[in-house]
Amino acid sequence: MKRVLALVLALCLALSLAACGGGNSTSQPAAGGSGSQGGGEGYTEDITLKVANYAILESGYTEFWEGVKAGFEEKYPNITIEWVTAPYGEITNQVINMAGGGDMVDVIFSELIWIPTFVEAGLAAPAEEMLDEDFLADFYPNVLEAHQVDGLTYGVPLYASSCVLYYNKDIFEAAGLDPNAPPTTYEEMLAMAEQIDGMTTADGNKIYSFGVPTASVAVSGSFLNSVVYNFGGSVLAEDGTLAIDDGFTEAFEMIKLLDDKEYMPQNAKAKDLRNLFALGQLAMYYDQSWGFNGVSSINPDASSFTASAMPLKGGDGNGAGTLQSHCFVMVNNGDAQAWAAKEFVQYVITPEVLNDYMNNITPAYPVKNDMADCLPAMLEASADATTQAIPVPLVPALNDFNLELCTLAQAVTVSDKDVNTAIADFETAANAILAG
């Protein structure tokens, strides 16, 4: 179905470009523009740039993005940004359904794991064809690699995260633990979890020791993939085939152990864990670095008790995790639109626009050399998390595959299945998904 949609989109784009090319244009390229393939040298005509962005609807981010719109439109008075919005879980379908009807957006504010969906739908244009060469060359190579499909970059990261361990220093202190000495291994974490177990908040609510998202949303699968990497395991081979090993098994044995000991909330989304952490009901948990925005939206005083640490080491692993990001996916809708999209992306991904955002709104790790000084103080203790992160092969069925990882986690927790039996069931289902 998606391949058919890609053909439909190609036809829609061809017809729209043909229509734009018919007749004599009265617009003139602006002098001194930077230029890039498909982008022209600058345009003085009025351009409406459609930017799909779910974050506009989230209270912690609205002010920032409206400020981006105002600043960009002031710099480029002939370009008007039109936000295309839908909730987080619906934005990909919104963009694809619009495109199927011939209404294309120009830029998509995306999660890294959504890239294969937009590539398969025929929407994503390679950044190498859309952006200035010197701008693209300034990104850290391992970060760009994580956004590539078949050697081409289809997502342009604003910032990145690995699987960050956030912990509550106040709970540590109350449990008799050193608030400045977080765990570095799963063994250390389990020992600390035992000390925290049985604690309650002032109003009598249970304090969970540890949390990993396992609910059925695609991003939970990314966290579970990170746990596997923590143990030195593998999930997918570079060619996109299933490649599970002992580290994979050890990771899900740990998930089951945490559940059996009731250290971890069952079937939780990342936002559920953020809520518990904000309310002082969770001592340690895995999140994207920018998940702290959700925590602080619930509890503005959260920065006083929150600290970050490197991902935990398990088994023979070194604590590596997966790389995650918020990135721009660009759509080539003809020269004028592509030029405006390029200017927008290169305007946003700068220290001037993102430094305050990354330090005071949504903690994140820099992805470019010219943004190296943008690392928030909260993340200094976990500064190497992204450099040792391992890219996940961006297979077309990545979202569905991640959901199957969630099903596996729920099998060994909610359903209390034997780990080896649950993994055998996972292998059957995952191979079918990857086979397409």
Residue, then its C-alpha position, 0 to 999 in steps of 0.5 A: m500500500k505504501r509503495v502505491l502511495a509513493l507512486v501517487l505522491a510522485l505523480c502529484l508532485a510532477l503535476s504540481l511542478a508542471a503547473c508551477g512551471g506553466g506561464n511566466s513567473t514574475s518572481q526574481p531570485a534574490a541576489g547573494g543567496s547561498g543556493s543548493q540543488g533543488g533550492g534555487e538562489g533565493y526568492t522574493e515571491d511570497i512563499t507559504l512554507k508548510v511545517a508539520n509539527y506536533a510539538i505546537l500542541e504541547s504546552g511545554y514547547t508552544e512558546f518556543w516554536e511560535g518564537v521560531k516562526a516570528g524570528f524566521e518570518e522577520k528575517y524572511p518577510n516573504i516567507t510565511i510559516e503555516w503549521v500543520t498540526a496533529p497530536y504526537g501519535e497521529i502526525t505521521n498519518q496526517v502528513i501521509n494522508m494529506a500527501g495522498g490527496g496532493d497537499m504536501v508539507d515542506v518540512i516535518f518535525s520528526e522523531l528519528i524512528w519515523i524516518p523509514t515511514f516517510v522514506e517508504a511513502g516517497l516523501a523524504a528528500p535526501a538532505e544532501e540534495m536540499l541543504d548547503e554542503d558546509f552546513l551538513a559537513d558540520f554535523y557529527p558523523n555518527v549522528l548523521e549516520a543514524h539518520q541515513v537510509d542506503g547512505l543518504t541522510y533523510g533526517v536532519p537532527l536538531y539535537a540528539s539523545s541516547c537512553v539517559l538515566y534520570y534519578n531523584k537525588d532526594i529519594f537517594e538521600a532518603a534511602g541512605l544512598d549517595p545522591n552524587a553516586p548513581p549506579t553504573t551497572y545493572e548490578e549496582m542499580l539492583a542493590m540500590a533498588e532494594q534499598i529504595d523498595g518499600m519507600t512511600t511518598a509523604d501521602g503514602n504512594k509507592i515509590y518505584s525504584f526503576g522504570v523502563p517504558t514498555a507500553s505499546v508505542a514505537v518509541s518504547g521499542s527504542f528504549l527496549n533496544s537500548v537495554v539490549y545494547n546496554f548488555g552488549g546484545s544485538v537486535l537487527a543486523e545491518d541488513g535489517t534482518l533479525a540478529i538476537d543473541d545472548g545479550f538480547t536474552e539477558a536484557f529481557e531477563m532483567i526486564k522480567l526480574l525488575d517486574d518480578k521484584e515489583y521495582m518497575p511499573q508495568n506497561a508504562k509509557a515514557k509520559d507515565l514514568r515522567n509523571l511518576f518521577a515528577l511526583g516523587q514516585l519513581a527513583m530512577y528511569y530511562d528517558q530521552s533527555w528532552g523527556f525532562n520537559g514533561v517532568s518540569s511541566i508537571n513539577p516546576d521544581a523538578s530541576s532541584f532533585t533531578a540528575s542524569a547519568m550514563p546508561l547502565k552496563g549489563g553483562d558483557g556490554n559497555g552501556a551503549g544505547t540507541l541514538q534518538s533525535h528530533c529531526f527535520v525531514m524535508v520534502n522537495n516541492g520544487d525550487a522555491q519551496a525547497w529554498a524556503a525549506k532549506e533556509f528554515v532548517q538552517y535557521v533553526i539548527t543554530p546555537e542562536v536559536l537552540n542554545d536557550y531551548m536545549n538548556n532551559i526547555t528541553p535538555a538535549y545533546p548537541v549534534k554539530n561542531d558549532m553547537a558543542d557549547c550548547l550542552p546543558a549542565m544537567l547532562e554533563a554527567s552523561a555527556d558521552a551517552t550519544t558518542q557511544a550510541i549505536p545507530v539502529p538500521l532504519v528498516p521500513a517496518l521499524n515502527d511495527f518492529n518496535l511495537e513487537l519489542c513492546t509485546l515481548a516486554q509485556a509478555v515477560t511482565v504483564s503475562d509473566k511468560d518464561v523469557n525463552t518462550a516469549i523470545a521464541d514467539f517474538e522471533t516468529a512475529a518479528n521475522a514476519i514483520l521484517a519480511g514485509 
